Amino acid sequence: MKKMKRLVAAMIALIVVATAAGYSVPAEAAAKAPKKITLTTTAKTVDIKGKVTVSVKSVKPSDASKSVKFKSSNKKIATVSSKGVVTGKKAGKVTITVTSKKNKKVKKSIKLTVKQLKPASLRLSASELALNAGGQETVTAKVKPAGVYCPVSYQSSDTSVATVDAKGKVTAKKEGTAVITVKTKEKTAKKKYLSKTCKVTVTNKQNGFPSATDEQVNSYIGDSDANTVLVDARLADVYQGWALEGAQRGGHLKNSVNISAQWIDCSWWSNKKENKTRDEVIRQELDANAMTAGKQYIIYDTNGQDAVKVAEYLNEKGYKNLSVYNAANMINSGSAELVSYKNYDLYVPAEIVKNISDHVVNGTALVSQAEAVVKGAPVTLLDVSWGDETNDPNNGSGYVDGHIPGAVHVNTNEFETPKVYVPEKDEAYREEWRLNSDEELIKLAGDKGVTKDSCVIIVGSDSLATTRMAVILRYLGCENVHVMSERLVGWNAKGYALETGINKPVKVDFGVTQPQNPDLIDTIEEAKEKLAKDTDYQLIDTRTIEEWNGTSSGYSYHDLMGRIPGTIHSPSGTGYSSSMLYYENPDRSMRSKEILEAMWKAQGIDTSKHMSFFCGSGWRAAEEVWDALVLGYEKVSLYSDGWIGWSNEGHPYVDKDGRTVFYDKTQNKVVEAAAVSQNMEDQADTEKALLDGQAVKAAEEAATQGQDAALEAADGAEADDASEDTGDMRENTDLAE
């Protein structure tokens, strides 16, 4: 285990260091207090009802915090917002004072004049636009002088070709030409209105691909024709429920499948034992969605870029019937029904994590979707991976060289400390990584700054480690737990900075003394009992086919090979014991609900029943438990000790030859259950004969005390005999499963 984890940690450290190069930010930088600040403003004169912005131009030292507070000397003359936007109220003079949040002694003021202004000129961001049908672009108007109050109106000459809203957003509707006229609502000093125009040319193709119409998209949404496929080219996070990339509403259009543009060029790696190329993994998604070359496709996005990117990729693979569509207007207008996963926010995209990280480090305001995650709770960012905080090649995680800003490190050994549970085993196979006691887990959570009421965002390069920590915290009673999706792939794709150095946690009291969701994690005995007696319980083995067949243990530190009788096989991946190929997209996001549920059904899993997932020691299975929770399944648990705990503790299993065997601690070897069963039956017969003799003797001794007493004594001995038999039979039944 230690050797394997060292190799994984080394690989992750290399990825983190490569990512951090050129992007790293000192851990202490955000907390540094400035000694001096200078200000700038968009104008020193502001109109009544007009606006100007005051902002921090520079700080000394240059890496100090720019977080400040604004204050107006006279709110009747001008007000100022928390972002430095000054609004004129009535004519007069006003002073805006700016104070550092990190050092209240550092202040700077700027004087402004409020008076009546008149518009003098109007300029547009573009005089011509070329859009594809469905495309959108905003024409912005700038009125001078700066600070003047002068709203403008927008009007299209042909709304069948292009429409424009009150904020200047132009939406291309069909092929043709339209003119957008922008006009001021306030007159100049010469008592005239100013106006400018923008010519909009709409074509019906994007990079050679025809643009689908609203009517065509709506027909794909509503039809049941297997030969017409609607494809969402956006991030899996958006498809599953997040509102990103130009979408004001989260989720996907009904009847659509997800092939994300990010999959085509995101960072990609595959273990040599898994040995899969990017194209092979994308092909896996195409096949799972029954996307053959002969069908007709409409590929949509909300940013005017992703659909073409996916269309170009598919075209290279032999797909020809491809149309593209910008669904921004359809989605944002509310005219289309969207589908989201029940608990999509259990995975948080990099964009939202970045905002929460900035909030933790710099006090940046949370965007609305981040506010919905945090729910006003104190936030803790946890970086979870095997190894300590250092970059030591043997024991380090590489955290010190690069991590999400503000995150505190958790070494997985802190929640599954290596111990010897079965001392009879050979030394090479003696150490295990089972989950620590509830008391130890609760203490660990508090030591890392987490309470049951915290909002916890778990980040890191290994989704097996992050989801395992998430399941643990939820088991303990912290309900507001989330995992960053896509490992670090999405973060890197956005070009976000990593932080170097070490963040030390502030220890707190977790708030409870025992797990509040005990049914989320099953012990060995609970799994064994439920598997034998509970018809609603399914124990699902997520190990590779080689581990299931008994030809590999999956781990260098474990020697027993086989499968638990009565379990269902649902492999997480192939080739090696950390593969999540069948649960993750190429960018390491969760595969779609439709694909996962179809896979489970084909494997014989009944999603209406309880699903308890396990693997070798709880890592792979934790991610599958988290995925099931995302999809809204409530009857879900993690059998944490997994195959290693089960087999080492001497419970029965099926080996590669189909024999029911178990590990016998007394002999330190695997023995066949049938042979042991016969030995136990012989022992039971001997014990029964002895008990029969004891019963007769008891009856004879009681004869002198009367017939009733004798019968009572004999009955008691027979009852003891029956009880002993039942116990032996129960043990034999367990061994034969």
Disulfide bonds with the S-S distance in Angstrom:
none
